[in-house]
Structure formats: C-alpha cells, structure tokens
C-alpha cells in the first residue's frame, strides 16, 4: 500500500500507519465532537513539502483550544517539531496538507460536563492535496446560497462540523463548488471558506466574530489587497449586495483564492473572473513565493 493511501500518522505519542490508528469509543471527540482541528497547506518545493502560514495556523489552533478550555498539548516549538516529523515521515511528490486534531481526551464514562484529569488526544496526518487547476480558475466556479443554520460559535475551528458537512453536500448536489451561507439576510461564509465580494473596484469581507471562522487567508487577503492597491472594507454585507456584486471570491487553505462566476445559476458580474480577483491571485502567488523561499533558506 502506498504512503498516499496509508500515510504514517501520529496518535498520542506513537507513529504508525493510518490503517492501524485507533481511539477508544469514549474519546470525547467521537462521542461529542469535543475538540478542534487545524489544516495547514504544504506546497511542494525542491527542498521538500513546505508549510504555508504555519505561524498563523498554530496561533488559531491555540485560540480554538483556549476557547473550549483544552490545555494546549504542545508549545509552538513542539508543534513545529511534530509537523516537521509528519512531513518527513510522508515524503512524496506534489502538494499536500497537514491535518491536526485535538480532542479533550478519553473519559471513563459518557457525561456532558468536562471530566477532570484526562489527557487530550492528539492526531496528526499528511494527505495529498490538489489545488484548483489553472483551467478551473480561468473559468471560475459555481456557488449556491443557503440559510446559515449553524451554532453561534463559528469562530472556533470545532470538529463539530455537521452543519458544514450538510452545506458542502448541498453544493455537491447542485453541481457547485461551495455553498455561500446567509444569516438574517447577511452574508456569513461558505461551508469551508471565507467569502469576498467586489463592487466598484472595492473589496468587502464579512466582519470577523462568532458568526464566521476567521480563515488564515482572511488576514492574508487583507495584506494582498493593500499590496495590490485595492481598497478593502470589513463590514456587514446584505444578501442584495452579494447578488449584485461585480465579483465574488472564496478563500481557504485548499482553494487559495478562487473566483465564483455563477451564483444560484445566475452569472456574477459578466460571468468571468474579474480584475480584482486577478490582482489578488497574482499577489497571493508572490506572497507564497516569498514565504517558501524563506522556508527553503532556513531548511538548509
């Protein structure tokens, strides 16, 4: 079995094949979804697979753990070592991602309140990843809209993702890449992405807070907009503004920055990826090149 099909994973201090990894059924993550996760993209370089925006991903992991009161099992240096070991144990061609999951741990019995004296479960794996192709970027993607029915702590990167799963399935059933969600007539986010609109050459993003998960690419898109000379405003965006936008984009670790050219069967703007998207994607590529060059320099 290839490493891609049966990667070497880390589970509670042990390394081994994914097919042999096991957790007890009373793990709080399995019983209650009581845990958080993080996804770090890895770009292929001549020196090996390089993590992108790792500092920011680890900071968000720490924030999520803190918000649900799980002690962080590692400090920043410890996580970096563990991730480097996971990458080294899964050498391969092409881009990939590191998936990290931390649950509250294994309880002695099923009960809703936090049990005392248990050790968090830590799981780390590396999976191959295919980013959107140049052809798909040139065409743009389809999206659909739906009411946001999730809980009101979307800012925690929780493993309790049933609402997101249902919205991702809704997109798949409607031949779309993403479902863009609306709550009380206002834009929140996609099932697994932040959403951006453009009107009159200006970029807008929904406000950070408990209604959305602040993607690592949220701050990055802000940086890219400044670099490209694009005005940006973070504020509430109405459904009418979403539907009347000149451009719509989504951003995530696995999609980078991706144009949406069809929304609920109707063209967005002129139905083609727009100039603001093109400028942001070019700036994204430059930012990625800078960070990967810096990684390669320190990896030597």
Order of alpha helices (4+ residues) and beta strands (2+ residues): beta-beta-alpha-beta-beta-alpha-alpha-beta-beta-alpha-beta-alpha-beta-beta-beta-beta-alpha-beta-alpha-beta-beta-beta-alpha
